[in-house]
């Protein structure tokens, strides 16, 4: 997804809605969709030039399935 695509999607949302990162649960759950909030957004540099990173407010790790 590019920044312009993200901006287009966000432009269609209520500006007071909370932005969260979806988290796949390890087991079935009832209630709201598991997610974590966003701490900040930062722009990459050097080898990450041209990337925008969304940093969650909790540590997320990749799990091999």
TORKOL-4160 file (C-alpha; in steps of 0.2 Angstrom, whole numbers, padded with zeros to 4 digits, m for minus):
65
<pt num="1" X="0000" Y="0000" Z="0000"/>
<pt num="2" X="0006" Y="0017" Z="m0004"/>
<pt num="3" X="0004" Y="0033" Z="0006"/>
<pt num="4" X="m0008" Y="0040" Z="m0007"/>
<pt num="5" X="m0019" Y="0024" Z="m0006"/>
<pt num="6" X="m0018" Y="0025" Z="0013"/>
<pt num="7" X="m0024" Y="0043" Z="0013"/>
<pt num="8" X="m0038" Y="0039" Z="0001"/>
<pt num="9" X="m0044" Y="0025" Z="0012"/>
<pt num="10" X="m0043" Y="0036" Z="0028"/>
<pt num="11" X="m0052" Y="0050" Z="0019"/>
<pt num="12" X="m0067" Y="0040" Z="0018"/>
<pt num="13" X="m0067" Y="0037" Z="0037"/>
<pt num="14" X="m0074" Y="0046" Z="0052"/>
<pt num="15" X="m0059" Y="0057" Z="0058"/>
<pt num="16" X="m0062" Y="0053" Z="0076"/>
<pt num="17" X="m0061" Y="0034" Z="0073"/>
<pt num="18" X="m0046" Y="0026" Z="0082"/>
<pt num="19" X="m0033" Y="0018" Z="0071"/>
<pt num="20" X="m0027" Y="0001" Z="0076"/>
<pt num="21" X="m0017" Y="m0014" Z="0070"/>
<pt num="22" X="m0027" Y="m0030" Z="0068"/>
<pt num="23" X="m0020" Y="m0045" Z="0077"/>
<pt num="24" X="m0024" Y="m0063" Z="0073"/>
<pt num="25" X="m0029" Y="m0072" Z="0089"/>
<pt num="26" X="m0020" Y="m0088" Z="0094"/>
<pt num="27" X="m0037" Y="m0096" Z="0098"/>
<pt num="28" X="m0055" Y="m0092" Z="0096"/>
<pt num="29" X="m0061" Y="m0077" Z="0105"/>
<pt num="30" X="m0078" Y="m0068" Z="0108"/>
<pt num="31" X="m0081" Y="m0049" Z="0107"/>
<pt num="32" X="m0071" Y="m0036" Z="0098"/>
<pt num="33" X="m0058" Y="m0040" Z="0085"/>
<pt num="34" X="m0041" Y="m0041" Z="0094"/>
<pt num="35" X="m0030" Y="m0026" Z="0089"/>
<pt num="36" X="m0016" Y="m0015" Z="0096"/>
<pt num="37" X="m0015" Y="0004" Z="0095"/>
<pt num="38" X="m0002" Y="0014" Z="0086"/>
<pt num="39" X="0012" Y="0023" Z="0095"/>
<pt num="40" X="0018" Y="0033" Z="0080"/>
<pt num="41" X="0022" Y="0034" Z="0062"/>
<pt num="42" X="0040" Y="0036" Z="0056"/>
<pt num="43" X="0048" Y="0038" Z="0039"/>
<pt num="44" X="0062" Y="0026" Z="0034"/>
<pt num="45" X="0080" Y="0031" Z="0029"/>
<pt num="46" X="0095" Y="0023" Z="0022"/>
<pt num="47" X="0091" Y="0005" Z="0017"/>
<pt num="48" X="0073" Y="0009" Z="0022"/>
<pt num="49" X="0071" Y="0025" Z="0011"/>
<pt num="50" X="0054" Y="0026" Z="0003"/>
<pt num="51" X="0045" Y="0017" Z="0017"/>
<pt num="52" X="0033" Y="0023" Z="0030"/>
<pt num="53" X="0033" Y="0013" Z="0046"/>
<pt num="54" X="0018" Y="0012" Z="0058"/>
<pt num="55" X="0024" Y="0007" Z="0075"/>
<pt num="56" X="0012" Y="m0002" Z="0087"/>
<pt num="57" X="0011" Y="0003" Z="0105"/>
<pt num="58" X="0014" Y="m0016" Z="0109"/>
<pt num="59" X="0028" Y="m0027" Z="0103"/>
<pt num="60" X="0022" Y="m0038" Z="0088"/>
<pt num="61" X="0033" Y="m0053" Z="0082"/>
<pt num="62" X="0031" Y="m0063" Z="0066"/>
<pt num="63" X="0026" Y="m0081" Z="0069"/>
<pt num="64" X="0029" Y="m0095" Z="0056"/>
<pt num="65" X="0013" Y="m0105" Z="0053"/>
